[in-house]
Amino acid sequence: MAGLIRSVEAGSVAAQAGLQPGDVLVSINGHRLRDVIDAQFYAADEVLTLHFVRAGHDHSVTVRRAYNQALGITFAHPTFDVDIRRCNNLCPFCFVLQNAPRMRRSLYIKDDDYRYSFLFGHFVTLTNLSEEDWARIAEQRLTPLYVSVHATDPEVRRRCLRNPNAPDIMAQLRWLAEHGIETHTQLVITPGLNDGVHLERSVRDLATLYPAVRSVSVVPVGLTKYHRYGHRTHTRAEAEQMLAQIARWQDAFVARFGVRFVYATDEWYLLTGRPVPPKRAYDGLNLQANGLGMVRDFLDEWRRVLRREVRASALQHPRYRRATLVTATLFAPLLRRVAHQMMRETNVMLDVVPIVNNALGETITVAGLLHGQDVIAQLSTHPFTQAESELIILPRLMFDHPDCIALDDLSPLDVARALGKPIALADTMGDVVDALTGQSALHFEPDMAAPLLPLVAA
């Protein structure tokens, strides 16, 4: 196990030691490295002896590290053993178990790696940890961790995970708290499985561990047409009831803790059509990757763009005057309202087209799970897109893969060629402005050559 170096930061300890891309870092001060976490942990000493391999030959160099000087290495893979820790659960709502057949191999890998939880905020279940893993979490203070709880009642949680051997999550969270490890938790709620009194108990139990348990995100279940266990998604009425219940909990927790503690992810608000909360309602949490506050960030960014760019004449003479904005069905009503605001301020025509997810089923309504073939099929028969649109703007989340490909392996260039129209990718309305003015870095013409290198999403 060793770390293949991808890049070395100028002025860093690694640069001072003469390390180069392509070298393999084996150990620091005699500690063999298992992953980037080890590299960060053992590089905190004042004097570092780095053992590395270059062109098949072993080398060692000793350097002195200045205060706050970074090691400065980007590794080819964050876990040097390459193989991510696999999940030992069979959750009925797991997307890996609900994937369409004959897709790329990596989409069927069920990861549940506590290292990725610490490094990247991935939610894990803590059901596959060894005694060595627990000891390492405490020794290296891997905090915070992000934990999928689903239910604190042990038997209900075992049904949620379809794992009869799943340990008591409250005992695990209590152990983490005692060792100074904070956690952000989530409850993916499936009607009839872990809602109602089970949800009440979960929230009550988790609150006993505040502030070590920093937050509880309440997430609606997502089920594809390949779901096999007889569950269903929430109705709009159930989503309304959930938001009302969360609001009551938040009022109580603000009085008790000074923060809301329990938070509804964005899907609940989009499903009901209710306004998403203001930024302050998220208590400074950074959980957008879990769908908490992403819509609020989008709307706040739009207000800034409207004031600073749109009203400052940035779009009075755009390169493209007629464009198609593509999104999934859940976000379409809100995006349509924003597009109408932009059109009132400019001479640009925007048509918002919600794409129905036929590949995974109409119950999958988020942009990150759209397939390229669905986009091509539905836009190829759309009158405005075919007859008038000069540019098609797709959600960048569709292609959130190092090779910039969708779930069905199609790239933005593939879509551009299939539709015979230029394609741009966007996360925000600022990205849309860049696309319309011809300044987008993620722009694909139908006749352009394929990129020589993988396009890492911005």
C-alpha positions as CSV (number, residue, x, y, z in Angstrom):
1,M,0.0,0.0,0.0
2,A,1.5,3.3,-1.1
3,G,0.4,6.6,-2.6
4,L,0.9,7.4,-6.3
5,I,1.6,11.2,-6.5
6,R,-0.5,13.1,-9.0
7,S,0.8,16.6,-8.3
8,V,3.1,18.5,-6.0
9,E,2.2,22.0,-4.7
10,A,4.9,24.7,-5.1
11,G,6.5,25.8,-1.8
12,S,5.2,22.7,0.0
13,V,7.1,20.2,2.1
14,A,6.9,17.7,-0.7
15,A,8.3,20.3,-3.2
16,Q,11.1,21.1,-0.7
17,A,11.8,17.3,-0.5
18,G,12.1,17.1,-4.2
19,L,9.1,14.8,-4.7
20,Q,7.6,14.6,-8.2
21,P,4.4,13.5,-9.9
22,G,4.7,9.8,-10.6
23,D,6.6,9.1,-7.4
24,V,5.1,6.7,-4.9
25,L,5.1,7.8,-1.3
26,V,5.5,4.7,0.9
27,S,5.9,6.0,4.5
28,I,6.4,9.1,6.7
29,N,8.6,8.8,9.7
30,G,8.5,5.1,9.4
31,H,4.7,4.9,9.3
32,R,3.5,3.0,6.2
33,L,0.7,4.9,4.5
34,R,-2.7,3.3,3.9
35,D,-4.4,6.4,2.5
36,V,-4.4,10.2,2.3
37,I,-5.6,10.4,5.9
38,D,-2.4,8.7,7.1
39,A,-0.4,11.1,4.9
40,Q,-2.1,14.1,6.5
41,F,-1.8,12.7,10.1
42,Y,1.8,11.7,10.0
43,A,2.9,14.8,8.1
44,A,2.0,17.0,11.1
45,D,5.4,16.5,12.8
46,E,8.1,19.2,12.6
47,V,10.7,16.9,11.0
48,L,9.6,14.4,8.3
49,T,11.5,11.5,6.8
50,L,9.8,10.6,3.5
51,H,10.3,7.2,2.0
52,F,9.3,7.1,-1.7
53,V,9.9,5.0,-4.8
54,R,10.9,6.6,-8.1
55,A,11.3,4.6,-11.3
56,G,11.5,1.4,-9.2
57,H,14.2,2.7,-6.9
58,D,13.8,3.4,-3.1
59,H,14.6,6.9,-1.8
60,S,14.5,8.6,1.6
61,V,14.7,12.3,2.3
62,T,14.4,14.2,5.6
63,V,13.0,17.7,5.7
64,R,12.0,20.2,8.3
65,R,8.4,21.4,8.1
66,A,7.6,25.1,8.9
67,Y,4.6,25.9,11.1
68,N,1.4,25.4,9.1
69,Q,3.3,24.3,6.0
70,A,1.3,21.8,4.0
71,L,2.6,18.4,2.8
72,G,1.3,19.6,-0.6
73,I,0.6,16.3,-2.4
74,T,-2.4,15.3,-4.5
75,F,-2.6,11.6,-4.8
76,A,-4.0,9.6,-7.7
77,H,-6.4,7.9,-5.4
78,P,-7.4,8.9,-1.8
79,T,-7.2,5.3,-0.6
80,F,-4.0,3.7,-1.6
81,D,-5.4,0.2,-1.6
82,V,-7.7,1.5,-4.3
83,D,-10.6,-0.7,-3.3
84,I,-13.3,1.2,-1.5
85,R,-14.8,-0.4,1.6
86,R,-18.0,-2.2,0.5
87,C,-21.4,-2.1,2.1
88,N,-22.7,-5.2,3.9
89,N,-26.3,-4.0,4.0
90,L,-29.2,-4.6,1.6
91,C,-31.3,-1.5,2.2
92,P,-34.5,-1.7,0.2
93,F,-34.1,2.0,-0.9
94,C,-30.4,1.6,-1.9
95,F,-30.0,3.0,-5.4
96,V,-27.4,0.4,-6.3
97,L,-30.0,-2.3,-5.8
98,Q,-32.5,-0.2,-7.8
99,N,-30.3,0.5,-10.8
100,A,-31.2,-0.3,-14.4
101,P,-29.6,-3.4,-15.8
102,R,-26.6,-3.4,-18.1
103,M,-25.1,-0.1,-16.9
104,R,-21.4,0.5,-16.2
105,R,-19.8,-1.7,-13.6
106,S,-19.0,1.0,-11.1
107,L,-22.7,1.9,-10.6
108,Y,-23.2,-1.5,-8.9
109,I,-20.5,-1.0,-6.3
110,K,-22.1,-0.4,-2.8
111,D,-19.6,1.8,-1.0
112,D,-19.8,2.3,2.8
113,D,-16.3,3.6,3.6
114,Y,-15.7,5.6,6.8
115,R,-12.6,7.2,5.2
116,Y,-14.7,8.7,2.4
117,S,-17.1,9.9,5.1
118,F,-14.3,11.9,6.8
119,L,-12.7,13.1,3.6
120,F,-15.7,13.9,1.4
121,G,-18.9,13.8,3.6
122,H,-20.2,10.5,2.3
123,F,-22.9,9.0,4.6
124,V,-22.0,5.6,6.0
125,T,-23.8,3.1,8.2
126,L,-20.9,2.1,10.6
127,T,-21.9,-1.6,10.2
128,N,-18.7,-2.8,8.6
129,L,-16.0,-1.4,10.9
130,S,-13.3,-3.5,12.6
131,E,-11.8,-2.9,16.0
132,E,-8.8,-1.5,14.2
133,D,-11.1,1.0,12.3
134,W,-12.6,2.2,15.6
135,A,-9.2,2.6,17.2
136,R,-8.0,4.6,14.2
137,I,-11.0,6.9,14.2
138,A,-10.3,7.8,17.8
139,E,-6.5,8.0,17.4
140,Q,-6.6,10.2,14.3
141,R,-9.7,12.1,15.4
142,L,-11.6,11.6,12.2
143,T,-14.2,14.2,12.9
144,P,-16.8,14.9,11.7
145,L,-18.3,11.7,10.3
146,Y,-21.6,11.5,8.4
147,V,-23.8,8.6,9.5
148,S,-26.9,7.1,7.9
149,V,-29.0,6.2,10.9
150,H,-32.6,5.8,9.4
151,A,-33.9,4.6,12.8
152,T,-32.5,4.4,16.3
153,D,-34.7,1.4,17.4
154,P,-32.3,-1.5,16.7
155,E,-34.9,-3.8,15.2
156,V,-36.4,-1.1,13.0
157,R,-32.9,-0.1,11.8
158,R,-32.1,-3.7,11.0
159,R,-35.2,-3.8,8.8
160,C,-34.2,-0.5,7.1
161,L,-30.8,-2.0,6.4
162,R,-32.0,-5.5,5.8
163,N,-29.1,-6.6,8.0
164,P,-30.1,-8.7,11.0
165,N,-26.5,-8.2,12.4
166,A,-26.5,-4.4,12.3
167,P,-25.1,-3.2,15.7
168,D,-26.9,-0.7,18.0
169,I,-26.4,2.7,16.3
170,M,-27.0,4.6,19.5
171,A,-24.2,2.7,21.3
172,Q,-21.9,3.5,18.3
173,L,-22.8,7.2,18.3
174,R,-22.3,7.3,22.0
175,W,-18.8,5.8,21.7
176,L,-17.9,8.4,19.1
177,A,-19.2,11.2,21.3
178,E,-17.1,9.9,24.2
179,H,-14.0,9.9,22.0
180,G,-14.6,13.5,20.7
181,I,-15.9,12.6,17.3
182,E,-18.8,14.7,16.0
183,T,-21.4,13.3,13.6
184,H,-23.9,14.6,11.1
185,T,-26.8,12.1,10.8
186,Q,-29.5,11.4,8.2
187,L,-32.8,9.6,8.4
188,V,-34.0,8.4,4.9
189,I,-37.8,8.1,5.6
190,T,-39.8,5.3,3.9
191,P,-43.6,5.4,4.5
192,G,-44.7,2.5,6.7
193,L,-41.1,1.5,7.6
194,N,-39.4,4.1,9.7
195,D,-41.8,7.1,9.9
196,G,-44.4,8.0,12.5
197,V,-43.5,6.8,16.0
198,H,-40.2,5.4,14.8
199,L,-39.2,8.8,13.4
200,E,-40.3,10.5,16.7
201,R,-38.1,8.1,18.7
202,S,-35.1,8.5,16.3
203,V,-35.2,12.3,16.7
204,R,-35.6,12.1,20.4
205,D,-32.8,9.6,20.8
206,L,-30.4,11.5,18.6
207,A,-31.1,14.7,20.5
208,T,-29.7,13.1,23.7
209,L,-26.3,13.1,22.1
210,Y,-26.2,16.8,21.1
211,P,-23.8,18.5,20.5
212,A,-21.7,15.5,19.5
213,V,-24.5,14.7,17.1
214,R,-24.5,18.0,15.3
215,S,-27.5,17.5,13.0
216,V,-30.3,15.3,11.7
217,S,-31.2,15.5,8.0
218,V,-34.7,14.1,7.2
219,V,-34.6,12.8,3.6
220,P,-37.5,11.4,1.6
221,V,-37.0,8.0,0.1
222,G,-36.3,7.7,-3.6
223,L,-37.5,4.6,-5.4
224,T,-36.9,3.6,-9.0
225,K,-39.1,1.5,-11.2
226,Y,-36.7,-1.4,-10.4
227,H,-37.6,-1.3,-6.7
228,R,-38.6,-4.8,-5.6
229,Y,-39.7,-4.6,-2.0
230,G,-43.2,-3.0,-2.2
231,H,-42.4,0.4,-0.7
232,R,-43.6,3.7,-2.0
233,T,-42.6,7.3,-2.1
234,H,-44.3,10.1,-0.1
235,T,-47.5,11.8,-1.2
236,R,-47.7,15.6,-1.2
237,A,-50.0,15.5,1.8
238,E,-47.4,13.4,3.7
239,A,-44.7,15.8,2.7
240,E,-46.8,18.7,4.1
241,Q,-47.2,16.8,7.4
242,M,-43.5,16.1,7.5
243,L,-42.6,19.8,7.1
244,A,-45.1,20.7,9.8
245,Q,-43.7,18.1,12.2
246,I,-40.1,19.2,11.5
247,A,-41.1,22.9,12.1
248,R,-42.5,21.9,15.6
249,W,-39.3,20.0,16.4
250,Q,-37.2,23.0,15.3
251,D,-39.0,25.4,17.5
252,A,-38.4,23.1,20.5
253,F,-34.7,22.6,19.7
254,V,-34.1,26.3,19.2
255,A,-35.4,26.9,22.7
256,R,-33.3,23.9,24.0
257,F,-30.1,24.1,22.0
258,G,-30.1,27.4,20.2
259,V,-30.1,25.6,16.8
260,R,-32.8,23.8,14.9
261,F,-30.9,20.4,15.0
262,V,-33.4,18.7,12.7
263,Y,-33.6,19.8,9.0
264,A,-35.8,18.9,6.1
265,T,-33.9,18.4,2.8
266,D,-34.9,20.4,-0.2
267,E,-37.0,17.7,-1.8
268,W,-39.8,18.2,0.8
269,Y,-40.1,21.8,-0.1
270,L,-40.0,21.2,-3.9
271,L,-42.6,18.4,-3.6
272,T,-45.0,20.6,-1.7
273,G,-44.3,23.9,-3.5
274,R,-43.5,25.6,-0.3
275,P,-40.7,28.2,-0.1
276,V,-37.4,26.9,1.0
277,P,-36.1,28.5,4.3
278,P,-33.7,31.4,4.3
279,K,-30.0,30.8,4.7
280,R,-30.0,31.5,8.5
281,A,-32.4,28.6,9.0
282,Y,-29.6,26.1,8.3
283,D,-27.5,27.3,11.3
284,G,-24.3,27.5,9.3
285,L,-24.3,23.8,8.3
286,N,-22.5,22.8,5.1
287,L,-24.7,19.9,4.0
288,Q,-25.6,20.9,0.5
289,A,-24.2,17.7,-0.9
290,N,-26.9,15.9,1.0
291,G,-29.6,18.2,-0.5
292,L,-29.9,20.5,2.5
293,G,-29.9,24.2,1.4
294,M,-28.8,23.6,-2.2
295,V,-32.0,25.3,-3.5
296,R,-31.5,28.2,-1.1
297,D,-28.0,28.7,-2.4
298,F,-29.3,28.6,-6.0
299,L,-31.9,31.3,-5.2
300,D,-29.5,33.5,-3.3
301,E,-27.0,33.3,-6.1
302,W,-29.7,34.2,-8.6
303,R,-30.5,37.4,-6.7
304,R,-26.9,38.4,-6.8
305,V,-26.6,37.6,-10.6
306,L,-29.9,39.5,-11.3
307,R,-28.5,42.6,-9.5
308,R,-24.9,42.5,-10.6
309,E,-25.0,41.0,-14.1
310,V,-28.4,40.8,-15.6
311,R,-29.5,44.3,-14.6
312,A,-26.0,45.6,-15.4
313,S,-26.6,44.9,-19.1
314,A,-24.5,41.7,-19.3
315,L,-27.3,40.1,-21.4
316,Q,-28.3,43.0,-23.6
317,H,-26.2,41.7,-26.4
318,P,-25.8,37.9,-25.8
319,R,-24.3,35.4,-28.1
320,Y,-27.4,33.3,-27.8
321,R,-30.9,34.8,-27.7
322,R,-33.0,31.6,-27.5
323,A,-32.0,28.8,-25.3
324,T,-33.4,25.6,-23.8
325,L,-32.9,25.1,-20.0
326,V,-33.1,21.4,-19.1
327,T,-33.8,20.1,-15.7
328,A,-35.6,17.2,-14.0
329,T,-39.3,17.3,-13.1
330,L,-38.9,18.2,-9.4
331,F,-36.9,21.4,-9.9
332,A,-38.7,22.5,-13.1
333,P,-41.5,24.8,-11.5
334,L,-38.9,26.8,-9.6
335,L,-36.5,27.1,-12.5
336,R,-39.4,28.2,-14.7
337,R,-40.1,31.1,-12.3
338,V,-36.5,32.1,-12.3
339,A,-36.3,31.9,-16.1
340,H,-39.3,34.2,-16.4
341,Q,-37.6,36.7,-14.2
342,M,-34.6,36.7,-16.4
343,M,-36.7,37.1,-19.6
344,R,-38.5,40.1,-18.1
345,E,-35.1,41.8,-17.6
346,T,-33.5,40.9,-21.0
347,N,-34.3,40.1,-24.6
348,V,-33.4,36.5,-24.2
349,M,-36.0,33.7,-24.7
350,L,-35.6,30.7,-22.3
351,D,-37.7,27.6,-22.5
352,V,-37.5,25.3,-19.4
353,V,-38.0,21.7,-20.4
354,P,-38.4,19.1,-17.6
355,I,-37.1,15.7,-18.6
356,V,-39.1,12.7,-17.4
357,N,-36.7,9.9,-16.2
358,N,-37.9,7.0,-18.2
359,A,-34.6,5.1,-17.6
360,L,-35.2,4.8,-13.8
361,G,-38.9,5.6,-13.6
362,E,-41.0,8.8,-13.3
363,T,-40.6,8.7,-9.5
364,I,-37.0,9.7,-9.9
365,T,-37.3,13.4,-10.3
366,V,-33.8,14.9,-9.6
367,A,-31.3,16.2,-12.2
368,G,-28.3,14.2,-11.0
369,L,-30.0,10.9,-12.0
370,L,-31.0,12.0,-15.6
371,H,-29.8,9.8,-18.5
372,G,-28.4,11.2,-21.7
373,Q,-30.7,9.1,-23.8
374,D,-33.8,10.5,-22.1
375,V,-32.6,14.0,-22.8
376,I,-32.0,13.2,-26.4
377,A,-35.3,11.4,-27.0
378,Q,-37.4,14.1,-25.4
379,L,-35.6,17.2,-26.8
380,S,-35.5,15.7,-30.3
381,T,-39.4,16.0,-30.4
382,H,-39.6,19.3,-28.5
383,P,-40.8,22.1,-30.9
384,F,-38.9,25.0,-29.4
385,T,-35.7,23.1,-29.0
386,Q,-35.8,21.8,-32.5
387,A,-37.1,24.9,-34.4
388,E,-35.8,28.0,-32.4
389,S,-33.4,27.1,-29.7
390,E,-29.8,28.2,-30.4
391,L,-28.3,26.6,-27.3
392,I,-29.2,23.8,-24.9
393,I,-28.2,24.2,-21.3
394,L,-28.0,21.0,-19.3
395,P,-27.5,20.5,-15.5
396,R,-23.9,19.9,-14.8
397,L,-25.0,17.4,-12.1
398,M,-26.0,15.0,-14.9
399,F,-22.3,14.6,-15.7
400,D,-20.9,14.6,-12.2
401,H,-18.2,12.0,-13.0
402,P,-14.5,12.4,-13.5
403,D,-14.9,11.6,-17.2
404,C,-17.9,14.0,-17.5
405,I,-20.4,11.4,-18.5
406,A,-24.0,10.7,-17.5
407,L,-25.3,7.5,-15.9
408,D,-25.6,5.9,-19.3
409,D,-22.1,6.9,-20.3
410,L,-23.1,9.6,-22.7
411,S,-21.0,12.8,-22.6
412,P,-22.3,16.4,-23.3
413,L,-20.6,16.1,-26.7
414,D,-22.6,13.0,-27.5
415,V,-25.8,14.9,-26.7
416,A,-24.7,17.9,-28.8
417,R,-24.0,15.6,-31.8
418,A,-27.3,13.7,-31.4
419,L,-29.3,16.9,-31.3
420,G,-27.2,19.0,-33.7
421,K,-27.1,21.9,-31.2
422,P,-24.4,23.4,-29.0
423,I,-24.5,22.3,-25.3
424,A,-23.4,24.1,-22.2
425,L,-23.5,22.8,-18.6
426,A,-24.7,24.9,-15.7
427,D,-25.1,24.6,-11.9
428,T,-26.3,28.2,-11.3
429,M,-27.9,31.1,-13.1
430,G,-24.5,32.7,-13.2
431,D,-23.4,29.7,-15.3
432,V,-26.5,30.3,-17.5
433,V,-25.4,33.9,-18.0
434,D,-21.9,32.7,-19.0
435,A,-23.4,30.2,-21.4
436,L,-25.6,32.8,-23.1
437,T,-22.7,35.2,-23.4
438,G,-20.4,32.6,-24.8
439,Q,-18.1,32.6,-21.8
440,S,-18.9,29.1,-20.4
441,A,-15.8,26.8,-20.0
442,L,-18.2,23.8,-20.3
443,H,-19.4,24.4,-23.9
444,F,-19.6,21.7,-26.5
445,E,-20.2,22.2,-30.2
446,P,-21.6,19.3,-32.3
447,D,-18.6,19.3,-34.7
448,M,-15.9,19.7,-32.0
449,A,-13.3,17.0,-31.5
450,A,-13.6,14.8,-28.4
451,P,-11.6,16.2,-25.4
452,L,-8.2,14.5,-25.2
453,L,-8.3,14.3,-21.4
454,P,-11.1,13.5,-19.0
455,L,-13.1,16.7,-18.2
456,V,-13.3,17.0,-14.5
457,A,-16.5,18.9,-13.5
458,A,-16.0,22.3,-12.1
